[in-house]
């Protein structure tokens, strides 16, 4: 067999082998090589630091941060500006917390598991404050309860044992407006405590004709 006949099969395979090397083998090798570099396609690849070098760089950065902070007192590091609108608004109700303590104390002392109806839109902050006396969100009937809340706006007696009503801020909340529009809204409830614009109403014992749902 002549040399030409022996080389003929390889000559037919050569184009395919070239394409295989260029489009398959080389990309695989290149990807492996790039994996050891910091490469964003736009800028030339930069070798990634070894673990030891990375630790040394981290230590250097940490030292610079410590030096930068060492010249400032901890009291100077304020995540929020005290005069920022969000911070100021969050503190609007602080003076009322102590003033409403008598309302909170009465409710806590006489609470027997009955649902407390209150508008979260106006008294959400006070509901949160009542958590310090053991109340949870599940103890309240509010706008988030959907149809139950809407039904209670028509007649709260079957659904709530207590009513917390904001009567002053912005002309009063939704419950205050309902009480003004419909005097029968508070039928069966007695006003038992009030302070700082908030009134607490307690339901009289249910009779046989009442729906006992709460």
C-alpha positions in Angstrom: 0.0 0.0 0.0 1.4 3.3 -1.0 1.8 6.2 1.4 -0.9 8.2 -0.3 -3.4 5.4 0.1 -2.5 5.1 3.8 -3.0 8.9 4.4 -6.2 9.1 2.4 -8.6 8.2 5.4 -6.8 10.8 7.6 -7.1 13.5 4.9 -10.8 12.9 4.8 -11.0 13.2 8.7 -8.7 16.3 8.9 -11.4 18.9 8.2 -13.7 17.4 10.8 -10.9 17.1 13.4 -9.9 20.8 12.8 -13.5 21.9 13.3 -13.8 19.7 16.4 -10.6 21.2 17.9 -11.6 24.8 17.1 -15.2 24.8 18.1 -15.2 22.1 20.9 -11.8 21.3 22.4 -10.4 24.8 22.4 -13.5 26.5 24.0 -13.4 23.9 26.8 -9.7 24.5 27.5 -10.3 28.3 27.3 -13.2 28.2 29.8 -11.1 26.2 32.2 -8.4 28.8 31.9 -10.7 31.8 32.3 -12.2 30.2 35.4 -9.0 31.0 37.2 -9.2 34.7 36.2 -11.5 37.7 36.8 -12.8 38.2 33.2 -15.8 40.3 32.2 -15.3 40.0 28.4 -14.6 43.7 28.0 -11.3 44.0 29.9 -8.4 41.6 29.7 -8.5 38.6 32.1 -6.8 39.2 35.5 -5.6 36.2 37.5 -7.7 35.6 40.6 -5.8 35.9 43.9 -4.9 32.8 45.7 -6.7 32.1 49.0 -3.8 33.3 51.0 -3.7 36.6 49.0 -7.4 37.0 49.3 -7.2 36.6 53.1 -4.4 39.2 53.1 -6.5 41.6 51.0 -9.5 41.1 53.3 -7.4 41.8 56.4 -6.1 45.0 54.8 -9.6 46.2 54.0 -10.8 45.4 57.5 -7.9 47.3 58.9 -8.7 50.4 56.8 -12.3 50.3 58.0 -11.3 50.0 61.6 -8.9 53.0 61.2 -11.7 55.0 59.6 -14.1 54.3 62.4 -11.6 54.6 65.2 -11.7 58.4 64.9 -15.5 58.5 65.4 -17.6 57.8 68.5 -20.2 55.2 68.4 -22.8 57.8 69.2 -22.0 59.6 66.0 -22.9 56.6 63.8 -26.6 57.2 63.1 -28.3 55.0 60.6 -31.2 57.5 60.2 -31.3 61.2 60.6 -33.5 62.1 63.6 -35.1 64.8 61.5 -36.0 62.6 58.6 -39.7 62.7 57.8 -40.1 59.0 58.2 -38.5 59.1 61.7 -40.5 62.1 62.8 -43.8 60.5 61.6 -43.0 57.3 63.5 -42.7 59.3 66.7 -45.9 61.3 66.4 -47.9 59.0 68.7 -45.2 58.6 71.4 -46.7 61.3 73.7 -50.0 59.3 73.7 -48.5 56.0 74.8 -48.3 57.0 78.5 -51.6 59.0 78.3 -53.4 55.9 77.0 -52.1 53.7 79.7 -55.3 53.8 81.7 -57.2 52.5 78.6 -54.7 49.7 78.1 -54.8 48.8 81.8 -58.6 48.6 81.9 -58.7 46.4 78.7 -56.0 44.1 80.0 -57.6 43.7 83.4 -61.0 42.9 82.1 -60.2 41.1 78.8 -61.5 37.5 78.7 -60.6 36.6 75.1 -63.3 38.6 73.4 -62.4 40.1 70.0 -61.3 43.8 70.0 -62.5 45.7 67.0 -60.2 48.6 65.9 -59.2 50.3 62.7 -55.6 49.3 61.9 -55.4 52.4 59.6 -55.7 54.7 62.6 -54.8 52.6 65.6 -52.2 50.2 64.2 -49.5 51.8 66.3 -51.6 51.5 69.5 -52.4 47.8 68.6 -48.7 47.3 68.4 -48.2 49.0 71.8 -50.8 46.6 73.3 -48.5 43.7 72.5 -46.6 44.6 75.6 -49.7 43.6 77.6 -50.0 40.3 75.8 -52.3 41.1 72.9 -51.6 39.7 69.5 -52.9 40.6 66.0 -55.3 37.6 66.2 -57.1 39.3 69.1 -58.2 42.2 66.9 -60.9 42.6 64.2 -59.5 45.1 61.6 -59.7 46.0 58.0 -57.6 43.0 57.0 -60.4 40.6 58.1 -62.3 41.5 54.9 -66.0 40.5 55.0 -66.1 40.0 58.8 -64.9 43.6 59.2 -67.5 44.9 56.7 -70.3 43.0 58.5 -69.1 44.3 61.8 -69.3 47.9 60.5 -73.1 47.3 60.1 -73.5 45.8 63.6 -70.4 45.1 65.7 -72.2 43.4 68.6 -72.2 39.8 67.2 -68.5 40.0 66.2 -66.7 42.1 68.9 -66.6 42.2 72.6 -64.7 45.5 72.6 -64.4 48.6 70.4 -61.3 50.8 70.3 -62.2 54.1 68.6 -60.0 57.0 67.6 -62.2 60.0 68.1 -59.9 63.0 67.5 -57.1 62.5 65.0 -58.2 63.6 61.5 -61.8 63.9 62.6 -62.0 60.4 64.0 -61.5 57.0 62.4 -63.9 54.8 60.5 -65.6 53.6 63.7 -66.0 57.1 65.0 -67.7 58.2 61.7 -70.0 55.1 61.8 -71.0 56.0 65.4 -71.8 59.6 64.3 -73.8 58.5 61.2 -75.6 55.7 63.0 -76.3 56.0 66.7 -77.4 52.4 66.8 -73.8 51.4 65.9 -72.9 51.5 69.6 -76.1 49.9 70.9 -75.2 47.3 73.4 -71.8 48.8 74.2 -70.8 50.9 77.2 -68.0 53.5 77.2 -65.7 52.3 79.9 -62.4 54.2 79.4 -61.0 57.0 77.3 -57.7 58.9 77.0 -55.7 60.8 74.4 -58.5 60.7 71.8 -59.1 56.9 72.1 -62.3 55.6 73.6 -62.8 52.0 74.8 -66.3 50.4 74.6 -67.3 47.2 76.2 -70.1 45.0 75.0 -72.9 44.2 77.4 -73.5 40.4 78.0 -75.1 38.8 75.0 -78.7 37.8 75.2 -80.5 34.8 73.8 -81.4 36.8 70.7 -77.9 37.8 69.9 -75.6 35.9 67.4 -72.8 34.7 69.6 -70.2 34.9 66.8 -67.1 37.0 67.6 
